[in-house]
């Protein structure tokens, strides 16, 4: 299994300014993410940055980084440019690890890559795990996914899905059976598709749900899903998230 990990990192963040360089136990967050990714089976781990300060911080800690344009509308566009800068082939597999996931599980990275390499019918792969509390099922910030018999995604939604017939009468007070699935935002891509994706027109359902992966499905691309037994570590979107992750790493040390 040969694949590359790409980590998009942009300096602008409305909720946490200069987020990639936020200090976590003495290291910039993006470096922490890359170090975790290096524990996977990836042959190469590269940060795709929009700012020279991110590149410099990575290089200072032995992490490969490339400088991409600042005007990309999405992380997928940034990754597509990185594939060109790195001269990757269309048949290569890359795994997109978000730059704000300093506790990412290396085994999850391997699972996404391995799944895509065994599913020639799919352009992308991702992960999901069973939801075990009603609050997550009802939370629109927790993205849900439903699958077919081969664990290919049928739909992603912020709504509680799959929904049972009498659910509206009961309200969201219990979980359906079998357990619904939470989508984990880790993606594997074939490079050829990643180059094509930014050129695809936005899909109406993508706009409605604010979920970029629905664009791929709307245009006929399949997404394979690996079901993992555990939930991902907390990501960092806010100062409160940053404090929580700092505390977790401090306790682990």
Backbone bond lengths (Angstrom), bond angles and torsions (degrees), N, CA, C in turn:
res aa  C-N    CA-C-N  psi(-1)  N-CA   C-N-CA  omega(-1)  CA-C   N-CA-C  phi
1 X - - - 1.465 - - 1.521 109.10 -
2 X 1.327 116.27 118.66 1.460 121.49 179.12 1.520 108.85 -122.62
3 X 1.312 116.73 126.44 1.467 120.87 178.53 1.516 109.51 -156.58
4 X 1.322 114.16 166.01 1.463 121.91 -179.19 1.529 108.85 -119.62
5 X 1.317 117.13 140.57 1.458 121.85 172.70 1.527 108.66 -97.53
6 X 1.338 116.03 128.46 1.455 121.74 173.90 1.528 108.69 -114.72
7 X 1.325 116.09 132.84 1.463 122.15 -177.42 1.528 108.67 -119.32
8 X 1.338 118.41 101.49 1.470 119.28 177.52 1.527 109.90 -71.70
9 X 1.319 116.79 136.53 1.465 121.06 -179.38 1.522 109.23 -142.23
10 X 1.323 116.01 121.90 1.458 120.58 178.93 1.527 109.25 -123.93
11 X 1.318 115.45 141.98 1.458 120.41 -173.92 1.530 112.02 -73.15
12 X 1.334 116.73 -34.94 1.463 119.76 -176.18 1.524 110.77 -73.20
13 X 1.326 116.07 126.44 1.457 122.70 174.84 1.514 107.48 -152.02
14 X 1.327 115.86 120.40 1.465 118.91 -175.41 1.523 112.17 -68.71
15 X 1.332 116.12 -30.84 1.461 118.70 -176.42 1.528 113.19 -92.28
16 X 1.330 116.84 -21.79 1.459 119.92 -178.99 1.527 108.76 -148.24
17 X 1.331 117.70 87.67 1.469 121.33 -177.23 1.532 112.18 -56.00
18 X 1.346 114.97 143.35 1.471 122.27 178.99 1.537 112.09 55.68
19 X 1.312 115.76 37.03 1.467 121.22 -173.13 1.527 114.57 -54.51
20 X 1.343 120.40 -44.06 1.469 118.49 -177.62 1.525 114.14 -58.85
21 X 1.330 116.66 -26.48 1.473 120.39 -176.99 1.521 112.51 -98.73
22 X 1.328 117.83 5.40 1.464 120.68 178.60 1.528 109.93 -58.03
23 X 1.315 116.14 131.58 1.466 121.17 -177.07 1.531 111.04 -73.51
24 X 1.327 115.41 127.45 1.462 121.65 173.74 1.521 107.35 -129.45
25 X 1.314 115.49 104.73 1.472 121.92 179.95 1.522 111.75 52.40
26 X 1.344 115.97 43.58 1.453 120.70 173.04 1.512 116.61 90.62
27 X 1.329 117.23 0.43 1.465 120.34 179.86 1.526 110.00 -131.17
28 X 1.346 118.05 146.84 1.464 119.88 173.92 1.529 109.95 -61.07
29 X 1.319 116.35 144.78 1.461 120.14 -175.99 1.523 112.26 -56.20
30 X 1.331 118.40 -42.84 1.452 120.14 -177.83 1.525 111.46 -63.66
31 X 1.317 117.37 -30.97 1.463 120.97 175.68 1.526 109.86 -69.06
32 X 1.321 116.65 -40.65 1.470 120.69 176.30 1.531 110.42 -58.50
33 X 1.326 116.04 -44.41 1.470 120.18 179.52 1.525 110.29 -61.06
34 X 1.327 116.70 -47.13 1.463 120.97 -178.75 1.528 111.58 -63.18
35 X 1.316 117.12 -38.56 1.459 120.21 178.28 1.525 111.28 -63.85
36 X 1.335 117.18 -39.41 1.461 120.07 175.85 1.524 110.37 -64.78
37 X 1.332 116.50 -41.56 1.460 120.21 -179.75 1.525 111.45 -63.92
38 X 1.320 116.70 -32.55 1.461 120.60 179.28 1.534 112.59 -67.23
39 X 1.330 116.73 -15.65 1.461 120.64 176.56 1.527 111.94 -80.64
40 X 1.331 116.59 -7.01 1.461 121.56 175.69 1.525 109.00 -82.08
41 X 1.336 115.83 -175.42 1.466 121.30 179.21 1.526 112.47 -87.14
42 X 1.322 117.80 8.67 1.465 121.19 -177.96 1.522 111.62 -59.38
43 X 1.331 116.30 138.99 1.458 120.75 177.51 1.523 111.69 -79.02
44 X 1.366 115.86 -16.44 1.452 120.52 -176.57 1.522 108.91 -157.27
45 X 1.320 116.77 137.93 1.463 122.63 176.68 1.522 107.28 -125.16
46 X 1.342 116.45 121.20 1.461 120.95 -174.71 1.529 109.52 -132.06
47 X 1.328 116.26 133.79 1.454 121.73 173.46 1.526 108.59 -91.41
48 X 1.340 116.03 128.90 1.465 121.83 176.66 1.529 107.33 -103.12
49 X 1.329 116.67 101.05 1.456 122.60 -170.37 1.520 111.98 -105.00
50 X 1.340 114.78 157.31 1.467 119.76 176.55 1.524 111.44 -108.08
51 X 1.329 117.40 8.25 1.459 120.92 -174.58 1.532 109.14 -146.67
52 X 1.328 116.01 135.94 1.468 120.76 -177.66 1.526 111.77 -62.17
53 X 1.329 117.77 -25.50 1.464 119.82 179.03 1.528 111.50 -67.63
54 X 1.317 116.46 -34.19 1.468 119.50 176.69 1.521 110.15 -68.15
55 X 1.339 116.23 -44.21 1.462 120.55 178.34 1.518 110.57 -58.90
56 X 1.333 117.12 -44.57 1.467 121.23 -179.01 1.517 110.87 -63.58
57 X 1.335 117.64 -41.57 1.467 120.64 179.67 1.522 111.07 -64.20
58 X 1.327 116.77 -39.65 1.467 120.03 178.24 1.521 110.89 -65.72
59 X 1.310 116.23 -47.94 1.468 119.86 -177.80 1.520 111.45 -62.56
60 X 1.335 117.05 -33.21 1.465 120.91 179.03 1.523 111.82 -64.75
61 X 1.331 117.01 -20.62 1.465 121.11 -179.54 1.527 111.95 -115.67
62 X 1.329 116.85 20.53 1.453 120.84 173.90 1.515 114.89 74.89
63 X 1.339 117.35 23.73 1.467 121.84 179.68 1.526 109.10 -105.22
64 X 1.325 117.03 129.04 1.464 120.97 177.99 1.521 110.07 -69.41
65 X 1.331 116.85 137.69 1.464 121.68 179.77 1.516 110.03 -147.29
66 X 1.342 114.98 149.14 1.462 121.24 174.43 1.527 108.07 -124.38
67 X 1.325 115.50 148.54 1.459 121.41 179.60 1.522 109.13 -96.01
68 X 1.329 116.78 120.36 1.455 122.44 179.98 1.531 109.97 -108.71
69 X 1.325 115.42 172.90 1.456 120.26 -178.89 1.528 111.03 -64.73
70 X 1.326 115.44 158.76 1.464 120.15 -178.88 1.516 112.75 -92.13
71 X 1.331 117.88 -9.29 1.465 120.40 -170.73 1.523 113.77 -102.03
72 X 1.334 118.05 17.05 1.463 119.52 -179.73 1.529 110.48 -68.60
73 X 1.343 117.74 133.27 1.461 119.94 179.88 1.518 114.35 -75.43
74 X 1.340 117.78 -17.29 1.464 120.18 -178.57 1.516 110.02 -151.36
75 X 1.328 114.61 165.99 1.455 120.22 176.78 1.513 112.45 -63.97
76 X 1.331 117.09 -31.83 1.466 120.49 179.34 1.523 111.06 -63.94
77 X 1.332 116.61 -40.15 1.468 120.35 176.90 1.527 110.44 -62.22
78 X 1.319 116.42 -40.46 1.468 120.52 179.68 1.528 110.37 -64.81
79 X 1.328 116.67 -40.48 1.465 119.94 179.20 1.528 111.19 -66.84
80 X 1.338 116.67 -37.47 1.464 119.81 178.86 1.523 110.44 -62.09
81 X 1.337 117.29 -42.14 1.463 119.61 176.90 1.525 110.71 -64.64
82 X 1.339 116.96 -40.01 1.462 120.33 179.25 1.529 111.17 -61.59
83 X 1.326 117.18 -38.25 1.469 120.20 177.76 1.521 110.57 -60.08
84 X 1.339 116.65 -39.50 1.460 120.26 178.26 1.534 110.60 -69.03
85 X 1.326 117.08 -43.29 1.470 120.38 179.95 1.523 111.68 -62.19
86 X 1.329 116.53 -30.97 1.463 121.64 -178.41 1.526 112.31 -93.62
87 X 1.337 116.67 0.50 1.477 122.37 179.00 1.530 112.30 56.21
88 X 1.342 116.05 40.81 1.463 120.12 177.57 1.523 110.07 -74.99
89 X 1.323 116.02 150.65 1.463 122.05 179.97 1.525 110.42 -87.90
90 X 1.347 116.31 154.05 1.465 120.54 -178.47 1.520 112.56 -58.22
91 X 1.320 117.35 -29.82 1.471 121.03 -177.63 1.528 112.78 -83.21
92 X 1.319 117.95 -8.95 1.465 120.91 -179.71 1.523 110.94 -68.31
93 X 1.334 115.36 155.66 1.463 122.14 177.30 1.519 108.80 -110.88
94 X 1.328 115.99 132.16 1.457 120.63 174.13 1.525 108.75 -124.01
95 X 1.321 115.85 149.91 1.462 121.60 174.74 1.519 107.60 -114.86
96 X 1.315 115.52 126.43 1.450 122.77 179.23 1.525 109.20 -89.04
97 X 1.333 115.73 111.00 1.460 121.70 175.60 1.525 107.65 -106.74
98 X 1.310 117.36 124.30 1.458 120.46 -177.85 1.530 111.12 -66.30
99 X 1.330 115.60 142.93 1.462 120.59 -176.28 1.505 114.63 -74.21
100 X 1.343 117.62 0.18 1.461 120.54 178.23 1.527 111.88 -115.12
101 X 1.351 115.64 29.91 1.462 121.52 179.91 1.537 110.12 -119.96
102 X 1.337 118.00 69.81 1.471 119.94 -175.50 1.523 114.44 -69.98
103 X 1.336 117.60 -9.58 1.466 120.96 178.85 1.530 111.04 -111.54
104 X 1.324 117.62 21.68 1.452 121.76 -178.76 1.530 110.86 -56.33
105 X 1.329 116.18 138.85 1.460 121.95 -179.76 1.535 109.15 -84.00
106 X 1.325 118.97 118.92 1.475 120.23 179.64 1.522 113.08 -57.51
107 X 1.335 117.52 -32.39 1.464 120.01 179.71 1.524 111.36 -65.08
108 X 1.333 117.67 -30.96 1.464 121.01 177.56 1.522 110.57 -67.84
109 X 1.325 116.61 -37.60 1.460 120.93 176.91 1.524 109.96 -61.40
110 X 1.323 116.07 -46.74 1.466 120.96 179.21 1.529 110.98 -61.46
111 X 1.335 116.35 -40.13 1.467 120.39 -177.70 1.528 110.91 -63.59
112 X 1.338 116.68 -41.97 1.467 120.19 179.84 1.525 110.92 -64.15
113 X 1.330 116.57 -42.11 1.465 120.45 -179.65 1.522 111.53 -67.89
114 X 1.324 116.22 -46.08 1.458 120.13 -177.45 1.527 111.43 -64.19
115 X 1.334 116.64 -40.56 1.457 119.97 -179.88 1.525 110.97 -60.85
116 X 1.325 117.32 -46.23 1.466 119.96 -177.76 1.520 111.03 -63.57
117 X 1.327 116.89 -34.87 1.455 119.73 -179.04 1.526 112.24 -71.54
118 X 1.335 117.79 -17.31 1.465 120.94 177.86 1.526 112.06 -99.77
119 X 1.341 117.67 -5.25 1.464 121.54 -177.52 1.527 109.71 -119.04
120 X 1.327 115.59 83.42 1.460 120.60 -178.34 1.530 111.90 -67.09
121 X 1.334 117.05 -15.58 1.467 120.87 -179.99 1.524 112.45 -83.36
122 X 1.320 117.66 -5.10 1.467 121.34 -175.01 1.526 111.14 -115.14
123 X 1.330 115.24 145.93 1.460 121.84 177.50 1.521 112.09 -92.84
124 X 1.331 116.43 -20.69 1.454 122.15 -176.27 1.522 109.70 -140.30
125 X 1.332 115.79 161.92 1.461 122.00 170.22 1.517 108.34 -136.80
126 X 1.326 115.46 157.40 1.459 120.53 177.84 1.519 108.67 -156.85
127 X 1.340 116.47 -174.46 1.456 121.30 -176.11 1.518 110.91 -125.72
128 X 1.340 115.45 159.10 1.458 122.21 173.91 1.520 108.41 -151.03
129 X 1.332 115.74 159.13 1.473 119.61 173.00 1.522 109.04 -144.26
130 X 1.319 116.21 159.78 1.456 121.61 -175.84 1.527 111.20 -66.92
131 X 1.315 115.81 136.79 1.470 122.05 174.50 1.521 108.68 -83.46
132 X 1.330 116.40 132.49 1.461 119.21 -176.82 1.522 114.11 -119.67
133 X 1.349 117.28 9.06 1.458 118.21 176.49 1.528 109.96 -141.91
134 X 1.319 115.41 145.04 1.454 122.05 -176.41 1.519 111.27 -62.18
135 X 1.339 117.75 -36.02 1.459 121.15 -178.07 1.515 111.35 -59.49
136 X 1.326 117.78 -43.13 1.462 120.80 178.10 1.526 111.33 -66.45
137 X 1.325 116.23 -38.27 1.464 120.53 -179.46 1.529 111.02 -62.37
138 X 1.329 116.83 -35.92 1.463 121.12 -177.84 1.521 113.18 -88.72
139 X 1.315 118.22 -12.56 1.466 122.91 -173.75 1.530 110.56 -78.55
140 X 1.337 118.42 120.21 1.467 120.02 179.95 1.526 113.35 -68.59
141 X 1.331 117.95 -15.68 1.461 120.60 176.18 1.526 112.19 -81.75
142 X 1.321 116.48 -9.99 1.464 122.14 174.25 1.524 107.19 -98.98
143 X 1.319 116.53 109.04 1.471 120.94 -175.95 1.523 109.66 -80.82
144 X 1.325 115.15 132.25 1.452 121.30 179.79 1.537 111.29 -104.77
145 X 1.329 116.37 156.19 1.463 121.14 178.85 1.520 108.77 -139.24
146 X 1.336 116.40 143.35 1.462 122.06 172.49 1.520 108.03 -117.02
147 X 1.343 116.00 146.53 1.464 122.07 -170.37 1.522 111.65 -122.09
148 X 1.349 114.70 161.18 1.457 119.45 172.02 1.532 109.31 -94.10
149 X 1.329 116.90 -169.77 1.462 121.61 -174.73 1.525 113.05 -65.55
150 X 1.342 117.88 -21.54 1.467 121.63 -179.92 1.526 111.93 -101.36
151 X 1.313 116.81 13.70 1.471 122.00 -177.30 1.534 111.71 61.85
152 X 1.332 114.38 39.42 1.459 121.19 170.13 1.531 107.55 -100.13
153 X 1.316 116.70 138.33 1.462 120.00 -176.65 1.524 111.43 -63.83
154 X 1.329 115.77 132.49 1.462 121.86 171.52 1.524 110.71 -95.22
155 X 1.346 116.52 -37.04 1.458 120.23 179.81 1.526 109.74 -167.63
156 X 1.325 115.14 148.16 1.461 122.96 172.16 1.524 107.38 -114.70
157 X 1.329 116.93 142.98 1.462 118.85 179.55 1.524 110.99 -155.33
158 X 1.337 114.50 153.53 1.462 120.55 170.36 1.527 111.28 -82.29
159 X 1.327 115.91 -14.26 1.461 121.11 177.69 1.526 109.90 -77.81
160 X 1.328 117.79 159.45 1.470 119.92 176.40 1.528 110.35 -72.95
161 X 1.324 116.71 106.89 1.461 122.77 177.54 1.528 108.01 -131.21
162 X 1.314 119.85 153.04 1.463 128.10 -6.78 1.534 109.90 -71.20
163 X 1.344 115.23 146.55 1.461 121.83 -173.47 1.521 109.10 -110.18
164 X 1.333 116.80 133.18 1.447 120.01 -177.99 1.535 111.03 -87.52
165 X 1.325 115.13 159.18 1.461 121.49 -168.66 1.532 113.33 -55.17
166 X 1.314 117.48 -42.49 1.466 120.92 -174.97 1.533 112.07 -96.24
167 X 1.326 116.46 14.98 1.457 119.76 -175.42 1.512 114.27 -62.18
168 X 1.332 117.34 -37.17 1.465 119.70 -178.02 1.522 111.51 -67.03
169 X 1.324 116.98 -33.32 1.464 120.24 178.69 1.530 110.66 -69.49
170 X 1.325 117.05 -34.56 1.461 121.60 -176.59 1.524 112.44 -87.02
171 X 1.343 116.74 -28.41 1.456 119.61 -171.99 1.523 109.98 80.83
172 X 1.345 115.74 169.41 1.462 119.54 -178.46 1.531 108.62 -83.84
173 X 1.326 114.77 78.91 1.467 120.56 -179.12 1.521 112.21 -117.12
174 X 1.319 116.07 -7.92 1.450 120.45 179.89 1.522 108.92 -149.14
175 X 1.313 117.14 165.17 1.455 121.66 178.96 1.518 110.42 -94.29
176 X 1.330 118.04 142.43 1.457 119.90 174.86 1.530 110.22 -71.67
177 X 1.307 115.32 168.00 1.463 121.53 175.86 1.526 108.31 -126.67
178 X 1.341 118.27 131.54 1.468 127.20 1.43 1.522 113.03 -67.35
179 X 1.331 115.76 166.06 1.459 120.94 -175.19 1.524 111.11 -60.02
180 X 1.327 117.88 137.42 1.468 120.29 174.57 1.517 110.25 -68.22
181 X 1.330 115.77 164.11 1.457 121.01 -174.50 1.519 111.55 -114.57
182 X 1.317 115.56 133.92 1.463 121.76 173.79 1.523 109.28 -92.08
183 X 1.321 116.38 132.47 1.451 120.39 177.04 1.518 110.49 -79.13
184 X 1.325 115.77 134.80 1.465 122.95 174.96 1.519 107.66 -103.32
185 X 1.340 117.32 123.36 1.464 121.81 -171.96 1.512 115.42 -77.17
186 X 1.319 116.17 58.08 1.457 123.45 175.06 1.522 106.61 -122.07
187 X 1.343 117.24 127.79 1.465 119.99 -172.15 1.527 112.02 -125.91
188 X 1.329 114.32 139.92 1.452 121.14 165.76 1.515 108.65 -104.33
189 X 1.332 116.69 142.71 1.472 121.70 -179.24 1.521 109.98 -134.36
190 X 1.328 115.93 148.40 1.452 119.65 160.28 1.532 106.05 -82.90
191 X 1.321 116.61 136.88 1.455 120.32 -173.04 1.529 111.47 -61.13
192 X 1.329 117.61 -36.51 1.459 120.27 178.68 1.525 111.68 -58.59
193 X 1.328 116.24 -42.44 1.463 119.59 177.81 1.525 110.83 -68.82
194 X 1.324 117.14 -39.37 1.463 120.17 -179.32 1.527 110.67 -61.85
195 X 1.311 117.27 -34.36 1.470 120.24 175.83 1.525 111.26 -69.71
196 X 1.325 117.09 -32.17 1.459 121.61 -178.36 1.526 112.17 -79.79
197 X 1.326 117.06 -33.86 1.461 121.72 -169.88 1.529 114.60 -55.04
198 X 1.346 120.04 -46.82 1.462 118.69 -178.39 1.535 113.84 -63.02
199 X 1.328 116.93 -17.83 1.461 120.79 -179.56 1.529 112.34 -85.86
200 X 1.337 117.57 -12.22 1.457 121.01 -178.90 1.528 110.46 -74.73
201 X 1.311 116.06 141.39 1.461 120.24 177.12 1.510 110.37 -66.51
202 X 1.331 116.42 144.41 1.457 120.45 175.87 1.522 109.68 -59.45
203 X 1.337 115.13 145.03 1.454 120.65 179.18 1.520 110.13 -96.26
204 X 1.335 117.19 145.68 1.471 119.28 177.23 1.522 112.76 -55.21
205 X 1.338 117.54 -41.71 1.471 119.52 -179.22 1.530 111.24 -69.14
206 X 1.322 116.59 -29.54 1.462 120.22 175.51 1.519 110.73 -63.61
207 X 1.327 116.21 -43.52 1.460 121.39 179.69 1.528 110.39 -66.24
208 X 1.332 116.52 -43.19 1.461 120.85 -178.77 1.523 111.52 -62.17
209 X 1.337 116.58 -47.53 1.459 121.15 -174.62 1.536 112.71 -88.51
210 X 1.333 117.30 -13.43 1.476 121.73 -172.64 1.530 110.35 56.05
211 X 1.338 114.72 48.18 1.460 121.94 179.36 1.531 108.40 -131.65
212 X 1.322 116.05 110.14 1.460 121.36 -173.15 1.522 112.86 -65.28
213 X 1.351 117.64 -30.16 1.469 119.67 -177.05 1.535 111.73 -65.54
214 X 1.325 117.42 -20.60 1.458 119.46 178.51 1.526 111.96 -68.95
215 X 1.330 117.78 -21.71 1.462 120.60 175.09 1.522 110.27 -62.69
216 X 1.328 115.85 -44.15 1.460 119.91 179.36 1.526 110.59 -59.90
217 X 1.329 116.87 -46.68 1.463 120.45 -178.19 1.527 111.40 -66.99
218 X 1.317 117.71 -38.20 1.464 122.28 -179.10 1.522 110.53 -62.17
219 X 1.336 116.20 -32.06 1.472 121.02 179.61 1.532 112.03 -91.62
220 X 1.329 117.03 10.23 1.461 120.10 171.77 1.519 115.91 95.01
221 X 1.313 118.70 6.27 1.462 121.11 178.75 1.530 110.33 -86.94
222 X 1.321 115.77 143.23 1.462 121.11 -179.76 1.526 110.95 -96.92
223 X 1.339 114.80 149.97 1.463 121.82 178.71 1.523 108.33 -125.17
224 X 1.330 117.15 116.21 1.463 122.33 177.03 1.520 109.42 -81.91
225 X 1.336 116.69 142.75 1.460 120.95 -174.92 1.523 110.54 -124.93
226 X 1.325 115.69 124.95 1.468 122.08 173.42 1.521 108.56 -93.41
227 X 1.331 117.13 127.81 1.464 120.85 178.29 1.523 108.42 -92.62
228 X 1.326 115.59 117.93 1.452 121.81 -179.52 1.524 110.37 -100.59
229 X 1.328 116.28 156.15 1.464 120.96 -176.22 1.520 113.15 -84.28
230 X 1.323 117.80 -11.89 1.460 119.14 -174.72 1.522 110.86 -132.94
231 X 1.312 114.86 154.17 1.458 120.79 179.43 1.518 109.99 -79.46
232 X 1.337 117.68 156.36 1.463 120.08 -179.95 1.522 111.03 -72.85
233 X 1.329 116.22 159.81 1.455 120.33 173.23 1.513 110.11 -67.51
234 X 1.328 117.71 160.84 1.460 119.92 -178.03 1.518 112.70 -65.28
235 X 1.327 116.29 137.63 1.449 121.61 173.71 1.523 109.58 -86.81
236 X 1.339 116.09 179.30 1.464 120.93 -176.83 1.532 108.88 -124.02
237 X 1.325 116.13 107.67 1.461 122.11 176.54 1.521 112.37 -117.75
238 X 1.325 117.04 -24.59 1.462 122.07 -173.55 1.528 110.00 -132.76
239 X 1.335 118.02 166.40 1.468 120.18 174.20 1.529 112.35 -57.28
240 X 1.343 116.58 -33.94 1.467 119.92 178.96 1.527 110.85 -66.95
241 X 1.337 116.34 -40.25 1.468 120.10 175.88 1.524 110.65 -61.16
242 X 1.327 116.06 -43.16 1.460 120.84 -179.41 1.521 110.80 -60.75
243 X 1.316 117.01 -43.39 1.463 120.82 178.89 1.525 110.79 -62.96
244 X 1.314 117.52 -39.42 1.461 121.13 -179.75 1.525 111.29 -64.94
245 X 1.337 116.50 -44.09 1.462 119.92 -179.75 1.534 110.60 -67.56
246 X 1.315 116.85 -39.91 1.466 119.95 176.34 1.523 110.93 -58.76
247 X 1.327 116.11 -41.79 1.459 120.00 -180.00 1.520 111.30 -66.35
248 X 1.341 116.47 -40.38 1.455 120.42 179.47 1.529 111.85 -62.67
249 X 1.346 115.85 -44.90 1.465 119.52 179.77 1.518 111.46 -69.79
250 X 1.317 117.06 -33.07 1.457 120.04 177.30 1.525 110.64 -65.57
251 X 1.329 116.34 -39.60 1.465 120.99 178.43 1.528 110.96 -67.48
252 X 1.361 115.50 -40.40 1.467 120.27 179.59 1.519 111.11 -64.33
253 X 1.346 116.44 -36.24 1.471 120.03 179.78 1.507 111.52 -69.91
